[in-house]
Amino acid sequence: MKRSLALGLSLTLLASPVWATEKDTLKARQDRLSNQLEESKKAQDETDAELEVTEAERDAVTTEIRAVNERLEGLSEQIAVQQEEADAARTELEETRDQLTAQGQYLESQKALLSERLRVLQVHEDQSYLQVVFESRSFGDFVTRLLTAQTIADQDRDLIHSYMSEVERLEALEARQRTQLSFLKQKERELVVTKQALDVAAEQKQGLLSELNEQVELLELEKMSREEEQALMSEQSRIIAGQLEAIAQAEREAAARAEAEAKAKAQAEAQARAEAEARARADAKAEADKRADDKAPTAPAPAPTTPPPVETPTDVTGPATSFVRPVSGYVSSPFGPRQNPLTGVAESHRGIDLVNATGTPIVAAAPGIVIKAAPATGYGNVVFVSHIVGGEVWTTVYAHLDAITVTSGQTVGAGQTVGTLGSTGWSTGPHLHFELHRGQWAPGQPNAVDPGPYIGY
């Protein structure tokens, strides 16, 4: 049923005395579409290859970031351990210093005692033994006094040695602890420096990953756009093939009619010649009979017969010659250069934006065949229609629709509703983005013209 409808519309659009010209136009358009489709497929292959490489780079960077993060976690743990060890070393050092302080105070008191003892010994060094001898009351007392003096001397020496040993021990302990603390601090600084370097590397890798993610998104969007372009161009090629087939069918029918007319004309001419010859023979015979018998009455000659005229069908339809306005409203963004309302980047606006309320009916600008009626990147809900206007192929685009009321391959008349006004896709508010292309729609919209003059804006 859809094929017959498309064929009927094609005949309606193309039934005109300039079939040959329209056929050449459609064939040229089909050739251009084939070339553009091949170019789009090549571009998509390149995009797919670039996407594959970019995704591989992204995976590699993700792996590197994971490894860096694992190293950072390990370093953070090591730094924490080093900090704990450094804190413990500081605590031990403080305790040693406290011990040194306490020992110093004790030794100071012992030092004062020892100094006094040394001074006494030094002053009385020569008299000590004599004093022991002369003051002894007996030999036993002498021995006792001598042993006591020797014991005191030994204790003094032990006190000096103990003092010096303890001082040396505490000083050595403090030196070791200072060295250990210095080592721990140095190691901690090295770990911090390494961690800072890894932090920088991780940040750089993260930035690279963000860039690669953006590239992947753009390539995926480009891939999706390429697929939509190819689907649209394939649909246009299918429609053109149908139109060419319709022209071929119309030409075959016209040829058959012409052949039938020629055959009927030949038959009529042959019949007329036969009748004329018969009349001539009859006239000759009558003349002979008259000469043979002047008294015989002459029969009236039969009236010549005229073959019935062959009815030639006339074309009561023809291609459209103008466009109608798809929707009323004011123009918020005309055709041509502008700042993109979403990105602020300078661009060339390849259509016009007509503002009205959401749900306002959108109608076809001319009779045609729906090429695409579905959501598309950027356009949102969109309808593409192919027309023949004034003997030329045109394409109209109705974008950002709230709803679509036609289907791909459907025939539409001028003024027939194709959808309702909305704000789908890349849109900042309810409006119709309307495009007019002299020829087929193509990637980059090279055939777009300003629709304003064609629809009264």
C-alpha positions as CSV (number, residue, x, y, z in Angstrom):
1,M,0.0,0.0,0.0
2,K,2.8,2.4,0.9
3,R,4.6,1.6,-2.4
4,S,1.4,2.5,-4.3
5,L,1.0,5.7,-2.4
6,A,4.6,6.7,-3.1
7,L,4.2,5.8,-6.7
8,G,1.0,7.8,-6.9
9,L,2.6,10.9,-5.3
10,S,5.6,10.5,-7.6
11,L,3.3,10.5,-10.6
12,T,1.5,13.5,-9.3
13,L,4.8,15.3,-8.7
14,L,6.4,14.3,-11.9
15,A,3.6,14.1,-14.5
16,S,4.6,17.1,-16.6
17,P,5.8,17.7,-20.1
18,V,9.4,17.9,-18.8
19,W,9.9,14.4,-17.7
20,A,13.3,14.1,-19.3
21,T,14.6,17.1,-17.5
22,E,13.3,16.0,-14.2
23,K,14.6,12.5,-14.8
24,D,18.1,13.9,-15.5
25,T,17.8,16.1,-12.4
26,L,16.9,13.1,-10.2
27,K,19.6,10.9,-11.7
28,A,22.2,13.7,-11.1
29,R,20.9,14.0,-7.5
30,Q,21.1,10.2,-7.0
31,D,24.7,10.2,-8.3
32,R,25.6,13.0,-5.9
33,L,23.9,11.2,-3.0
34,S,25.9,8.0,-3.9
35,N,29.1,9.9,-3.8
36,Q,28.3,11.7,-0.6
37,L,27.2,8.4,1.0
38,E,30.5,6.8,0.1
39,E,32.4,9.8,1.5
40,S,30.3,9.7,4.6
41,K,31.1,6.0,5.0
42,K,34.8,6.6,4.5
43,A,34.6,9.4,7.1
44,Q,32.8,7.1,9.5
45,D,35.5,4.4,9.0
46,E,38.1,7.0,9.9
47,T,36.0,8.1,12.9
48,D,35.6,4.5,14.0
49,A,39.4,4.0,13.8
50,E,40.1,7.2,15.6
51,L,37.5,6.3,18.3
52,E,39.1,2.8,18.7
53,V,42.6,4.4,19.1
54,T,41.2,7.1,21.5
55,E,39.4,4.4,23.6
56,A,42.6,2.4,23.8
57,E,44.6,5.5,24.9
58,R,41.9,6.2,27.5
59,D,42.1,2.6,28.8
60,A,45.9,2.8,29.0
61,V,45.7,6.1,30.9
62,T,43.0,4.7,33.2
63,T,45.4,1.8,34.0
64,E,48.2,4.2,34.6
65,I,46.0,6.3,36.9
66,R,45.1,3.1,38.8
67,A,48.7,2.2,39.2
68,V,49.6,5.7,40.3
69,N,46.8,5.7,42.8
70,E,47.9,2.4,44.2
71,R,51.5,3.8,44.6
72,L,50.0,6.9,46.3
73,E,48.1,4.7,48.7
74,G,51.3,2.8,49.5
75,L,53.3,6.0,49.9
76,S,50.6,7.4,52.2
77,E,50.8,4.3,54.4
78,Q,54.6,4.5,54.4
79,I,54.5,8.2,55.3
80,A,52.0,7.4,58.1
81,V,54.4,4.7,59.4
82,Q,57.4,7.1,59.2
83,Q,55.5,9.8,61.0
84,E,54.6,7.3,63.7
85,E,58.2,6.2,64.0
86,A,59.4,9.8,64.0
87,D,56.9,10.7,66.7
88,A,58.1,7.7,68.8
89,A,61.7,8.8,68.2
90,R,60.9,12.3,69.3
91,T,59.2,10.9,72.4
92,E,62.2,8.8,73.2
93,L,64.5,11.7,72.6
94,E,62.5,13.9,75.0
95,E,62.6,11.1,77.6
96,T,66.4,10.8,77.2
97,R,66.7,14.5,77.5
98,D,64.6,14.4,80.7
99,Q,66.9,11.6,82.0
100,L,69.9,13.7,81.1
101,T,68.4,16.6,82.9
102,A,67.7,14.5,86.0
103,Q,71.0,12.8,85.8
104,G,72.7,16.1,85.3
105,Q,71.1,17.5,88.4
106,Y,72.1,14.4,90.4
107,L,75.6,14.4,89.0
108,E,75.9,18.1,89.8
109,S,75.2,17.3,93.4
110,Q,77.7,14.4,93.3
111,K,80.1,16.6,91.4
112,A,80.0,19.2,94.2
113,L,80.6,16.4,96.8
114,L,83.4,14.9,94.7
115,S,85.0,18.3,94.2
116,E,85.0,18.8,97.9
117,R,86.5,15.4,98.4
118,L,89.2,16.0,95.8
119,R,90.0,19.3,97.3
120,V,90.4,17.8,100.8
121,L,92.5,14.9,99.4
122,Q,94.7,17.4,97.5
123,V,95.2,19.6,100.6
124,H,95.8,16.7,103.0
125,E,97.4,14.3,100.5
126,D,100.9,14.4,102.2
127,Q,99.5,14.2,105.8
128,S,97.0,11.5,105.3
129,Y,99.2,8.5,106.0
130,L,101.1,10.3,108.8
131,Q,97.8,11.2,110.4
132,V,96.6,7.7,110.1
133,V,99.9,6.5,111.8
134,F,100.2,9.0,114.6
135,E,96.5,9.0,115.5
136,S,96.2,5.3,115.6
137,R,96.0,3.9,119.2
138,S,97.1,0.4,118.2
139,F,98.3,-1.5,115.3
140,G,94.8,-2.9,114.7
141,D,93.5,0.6,114.8
142,F,96.2,1.6,112.3
143,V,95.2,-1.2,109.9
144,T,91.6,-0.3,110.3
145,R,92.2,3.4,109.6
146,L,94.4,2.5,106.6
147,L,91.8,0.2,105.1
148,T,89.1,2.8,105.7
149,A,91.1,5.5,103.9
150,Q,91.8,3.1,101.0
151,T,88.1,2.3,100.8
152,I,87.2,6.0,100.7
153,A,89.7,6.5,97.9
154,D,88.3,3.6,95.9
155,Q,84.8,4.9,96.4
156,D,85.9,8.3,95.2
157,R,87.4,6.8,92.1
158,D,84.3,4.7,91.4
159,L,82.2,7.8,91.8
160,I,84.3,9.6,89.2
161,H,84.2,6.7,86.9
162,S,80.4,6.2,87.3
163,Y,79.9,9.9,86.7
164,M,81.9,9.9,83.5
165,S,80.3,6.6,82.3
166,E,76.8,7.8,82.8
167,V,77.5,11.1,81.1
168,E,79.0,9.3,78.2
169,R,76.2,6.8,78.0
170,L,73.5,9.5,78.0
171,E,75.4,11.7,75.5
172,A,75.8,8.7,73.2
173,L,72.1,7.8,73.5
174,E,71.1,11.3,72.7
175,A,73.4,11.4,69.7
176,R,72.0,8.1,68.4
177,Q,68.4,9.3,68.9
178,R,69.2,12.6,67.2
179,T,70.7,10.6,64.3
180,Q,67.7,8.3,64.1
181,L,65.3,11.2,64.2
182,S,67.2,13.0,61.5
183,F,67.1,9.8,59.4
184,L,63.4,9.4,59.9
185,K,62.8,13.1,59.0
186,Q,64.9,12.7,55.9
187,K,63.1,9.6,54.8
188,E,59.7,11.2,55.5
189,R,60.8,14.2,53.4
190,E,61.8,11.9,50.6
191,L,58.5,10.1,50.8
192,V,56.6,13.4,50.8
193,V,58.5,14.6,47.7
194,T,57.8,11.3,45.9
195,K,54.1,11.6,46.9
196,Q,54.0,15.2,45.6
197,A,55.5,14.1,42.3
198,L,53.0,11.3,42.0
199,D,50.2,13.7,42.9
200,V,51.3,15.9,40.0
201,A,51.5,12.9,37.7
202,A,48.1,11.7,38.8
203,E,46.6,15.2,38.3
204,Q,48.1,15.3,34.8
205,K,46.9,11.8,34.0
206,Q,43.5,12.7,35.3
207,G,43.5,15.8,33.0
208,L,44.5,13.7,30.1
209,L,41.8,11.2,30.9
210,S,39.2,14.0,31.0
211,E,40.4,15.2,27.6
212,L,40.2,11.6,26.2
213,N,36.7,11.2,27.6
214,E,35.7,14.4,25.9
215,Q,37.3,13.1,22.6
216,V,35.5,9.8,23.0
217,E,32.1,11.6,23.5
218,L,32.7,13.8,20.5
219,L,33.7,10.9,18.3
220,E,30.7,8.9,19.5
221,L,28.5,11.9,18.7
222,E,30.2,12.2,15.3
223,K,29.7,8.5,14.7
224,M,26.0,8.8,15.6
225,S,25.7,11.8,13.3
226,R,27.4,10.0,10.5
227,E,25.0,7.0,11.0
228,E,22.0,9.4,10.9
229,E,23.4,11.1,7.8
230,Q,23.9,7.8,6.0
231,A,20.4,6.7,7.0
232,L,18.9,9.9,5.7
233,M,20.9,9.8,2.4
234,S,19.9,6.2,1.9
235,E,16.3,7.1,2.4
236,Q,16.6,9.9,0.0
237,S,18.2,7.5,-2.5
238,R,15.4,5.1,-2.0
239,I,12.8,7.9,-2.6
240,I,14.7,9.1,-5.7
241,A,14.8,5.5,-7.0
242,G,11.0,5.3,-6.5
243,Q,10.6,8.6,-8.3
244,L,12.8,7.5,-11.2
245,E,10.8,4.2,-11.3
246,A,7.6,6.3,-11.4
247,I,9.0,8.4,-14.3
248,A,10.0,5.2,-16.1
249,Q,6.5,3.7,-15.5
250,A,4.9,6.9,-16.7
251,E,7.2,6.9,-19.8
252,R,6.3,3.3,-20.5
253,E,2.6,4.1,-20.2
254,A,3.0,7.2,-22.4
255,A,4.9,5.1,-24.9
256,A,2.2,2.4,-24.8
257,R,-0.5,5.1,-25.3
258,A,1.5,6.6,-28.1
259,E,1.9,3.2,-29.7
260,A,-1.8,2.5,-29.4
261,E,-2.6,5.9,-30.8
262,A,-0.2,5.4,-33.7
263,K,-1.7,1.9,-34.3
264,A,-5.3,3.3,-34.2
265,K,-4.3,6.1,-36.5
266,A,-2.7,3.7,-38.9
267,Q,-5.7,1.5,-38.8
268,A,-8.0,4.5,-39.4
269,E,-5.8,5.7,-42.3
270,A,-5.8,2.2,-43.8
271,Q,-9.5,2.0,-43.4
272,A,-9.9,5.4,-45.0
273,R,-7.7,4.4,-47.9
274,A,-9.7,1.2,-48.3
275,E,-12.9,3.1,-48.3
276,A,-11.6,5.6,-50.8
277,E,-10.4,2.9,-53.1
278,A,-13.8,1.2,-52.8
279,R,-15.5,4.5,-53.6
280,A,-13.2,5.0,-56.5
281,R,-13.9,1.5,-57.8
282,A,-17.6,2.1,-57.3
283,D,-17.4,5.4,-59.1
284,A,-15.5,3.8,-62.0
285,K,-18.1,1.0,-62.2
286,A,-20.9,3.5,-62.0
287,E,-19.4,5.6,-64.8
288,A,-19.0,2.4,-66.9
289,D,-22.5,1.4,-66.2
290,K,-23.7,4.9,-67.2
291,R,-21.9,4.8,-70.5
292,A,-23.4,1.4,-71.1
293,D,-26.8,2.4,-70.1
294,D,-27.5,6.1,-70.1
295,K,-31.0,5.5,-69.0
296,A,-30.0,3.6,-65.8
297,P,-30.3,5.8,-62.7
298,T,-27.1,6.6,-60.8
299,A,-27.0,5.5,-57.2
300,P,-25.8,8.2,-54.8
301,A,-22.3,7.7,-53.6
302,P,-22.1,6.6,-50.0
303,A,-21.0,9.3,-47.5
304,P,-17.4,8.9,-46.4
305,T,-17.0,7.6,-42.9
306,T,-14.7,9.4,-40.4
307,P,-13.0,7.3,-37.8
308,P,-13.8,8.4,-34.2
309,P,-11.2,10.6,-32.7
310,V,-8.8,8.9,-30.3
311,E,-9.1,10.5,-26.8
312,T,-5.7,11.8,-25.6
313,P,-5.5,11.9,-21.7
314,T,-4.5,15.3,-20.4
315,D,-2.4,15.9,-17.4
316,V,-4.5,17.7,-14.8
317,T,-1.8,17.8,-12.1
318,G,1.7,19.1,-12.2
319,P,4.6,19.9,-9.9
320,A,4.2,22.5,-7.2
321,T,5.3,26.0,-8.0
322,S,5.6,27.6,-4.5
323,F,5.9,26.9,-0.8
324,V,3.5,27.7,2.0
325,R,4.4,28.9,5.5
326,P,4.9,25.9,7.8
327,V,3.7,27.8,10.9
328,S,2.9,31.3,11.9
329,G,5.0,33.3,14.4
330,Y,7.9,35.7,14.6
331,V,11.4,35.0,13.5
332,S,13.7,34.7,16.6
333,S,16.8,33.7,14.6
334,P,17.2,34.4,10.9
335,F,19.2,32.5,8.3
336,G,23.0,33.3,8.3
337,P,25.8,34.2,10.8
338,R,25.0,34.2,14.5
339,Q,26.2,33.3,18.0
340,N,25.1,29.8,18.9
341,P,22.6,30.3,21.8
342,L,23.9,27.2,23.6
343,T,27.6,27.5,23.2
344,G,28.1,31.2,22.3
345,V,30.3,30.1,19.4
346,A,30.0,31.9,16.1
347,E,28.3,29.8,13.4
348,S,26.2,29.9,10.3
349,H,22.5,29.3,11.0
350,R,21.3,27.1,8.1
351,G,17.6,27.8,8.6
352,I,15.2,30.2,10.4
353,D,13.6,29.8,13.9
354,L,9.9,30.6,14.1
355,V,8.5,31.1,17.6
356,N,5.0,30.0,18.7
357,A,3.3,28.0,21.5
358,T,4.2,24.4,22.2
359,G,1.8,22.1,20.4
360,T,1.0,24.5,17.5
361,P,0.5,22.4,14.3
362,I,3.4,22.4,11.8
363,V,2.4,21.8,8.2
364,A,4.3,20.7,5.1
365,A,5.5,23.6,2.9
366,A,4.8,21.7,-0.3
367,P,3.6,18.3,-1.6
368,G,6.2,15.7,-1.2
369,I,7.4,12.4,0.3
370,V,8.6,12.1,4.0
371,I,12.2,11.0,4.0
372,K,12.7,10.8,7.7
373,A,10.4,11.2,10.7
374,A,12.3,10.4,13.9
375,P,14.6,11.9,16.6
376,A,18.0,13.0,15.3
377,T,21.1,14.5,17.0
378,G,20.8,18.2,17.5
379,Y,17.5,18.4,15.6
380,G,15.5,16.6,18.3
381,N,12.2,15.3,16.8
382,V,12.5,16.1,13.1
383,V,10.8,15.5,9.8
384,F,12.5,15.7,6.4
385,V,10.4,16.0,3.2
386,S,11.5,15.7,-0.4
387,H,9.6,17.8,-3.0
388,I,9.6,18.7,-6.7
389,V,8.8,22.4,-7.0
390,G,9.0,24.2,-10.3
391,G,10.6,21.2,-11.9
392,E,13.4,21.1,-9.3
393,V,14.1,18.9,-6.3
394,W,13.9,20.5,-2.9
395,T,14.1,19.3,0.7
396,T,12.5,20.8,3.7
397,V,13.4,20.2,7.4
398,Y,11.1,20.7,10.4
399,A,13.1,20.4,13.7
400,H,12.6,20.5,17.5
401,L,9.1,19.1,17.1
402,D,7.1,18.2,20.3
403,A,5.4,15.4,18.4
404,I,5.7,13.8,14.9
405,T,2.4,13.0,13.1
406,V,3.8,11.4,9.9
407,T,6.0,8.4,9.0
408,S,8.9,7.8,6.7
409,G,7.8,7.1,3.1
410,Q,4.4,8.8,3.7
411,T,3.1,11.2,1.0
412,V,2.0,14.6,2.2
413,G,0.2,17.5,0.6
414,A,1.0,21.2,1.0
415,G,-0.5,22.4,4.3
416,Q,-0.8,18.9,5.8
417,T,0.3,18.6,9.4
418,V,3.6,16.8,9.9
419,G,4.0,17.5,13.7
420,T,3.6,20.0,16.5
421,L,5.9,22.8,17.6
422,G,8.2,22.0,20.6
423,S,11.7,22.3,22.0
424,T,13.4,18.9,21.7
425,G,17.0,18.5,20.8
426,W,19.5,21.3,21.1
427,S,16.9,24.0,21.8
428,T,16.6,26.9,24.2
429,G,12.8,27.3,24.0
430,P,9.7,26.3,21.9
431,H,10.2,27.1,18.2
432,L,10.3,25.6,14.8
433,H,13.7,25.3,13.1
434,F,12.8,25.3,9.4
435,E,15.4,24.6,6.7
436,L,15.0,24.7,2.9
437,H,17.5,23.0,0.6
438,R,17.7,23.4,-3.1
439,G,18.4,19.7,-3.9
440,Q,18.9,17.0,-1.3
441,W,19.9,17.5,2.3
442,A,23.6,16.7,2.6
443,P,26.2,16.7,5.5
444,G,27.2,20.3,6.2
445,Q,24.0,21.6,4.6
446,P,25.7,23.0,1.5
447,N,22.4,23.2,-0.3
448,A,20.6,25.3,2.3
449,V,19.0,28.6,1.2
450,D,17.3,31.3,3.2
451,P,13.7,30.1,3.6
452,G,12.4,33.5,4.5
453,P,11.7,34.9,0.9
454,Y,10.0,31.6,-0.1
455,I,7.5,31.6,2.8
456,G,6.8,35.3,3.1
457,Y,9.3,36.4,5.8
